[in-house]
Amino acid sequence: MTNKELKSKVMTLGNRLTSRMGGDKSAAFTRAWVIVKAGGLELAVKGVTFGNRQEALKRLAAYSPELVRAVLVPEPSNPADPAALAVMAGVQGGQGLYRLGYVPRNMVPVVSVMDGRLPALRVVSGTWGRYGKTTYGARVALAV
């Protein structure tokens, strides 16, 4: 990426973020600069242990990452947070999408102004606790 392209992306994202960050241009452009220099943003999906989301993540983990698709869906009627962005995922060629959780609340203003590319989803797992139970999580990556 040329220096001119880099500056253009920072300016575009910074201007979009300014209104979402209470008009604080300095903070908006600082955040935009960090995101653009990193090539995007990767976030942990929140709420992955609610309901049977662990089972859905376990199933998704069995597929290669290229076959898993993800979308971010605004939920203005969500009683807990009208600005909520749900992370929905499924297997390409499969039927329907499953709600895996949500974009962290503090990152919604940033994610909502990024270009509309589909996010990449990465299912992660770890073994925790005394009984060695495997717990699944998810991370979404958005490119700029």
Secondary structure, DSSP 8 states (H G I E B T S, - for coil): --HHHHHHHHHHHHHHHHHHTTT-HHHHHHHHHHHHHHTEEEEE-B-TTSTTHHHHHHHHHTS-GGGEEEEEEE-TT-SS-TT-EEEEEEETTSS--EEEEE--GGGHHHHHHS-----EEEEEEEEETTTTEEEEEEEEEEE-
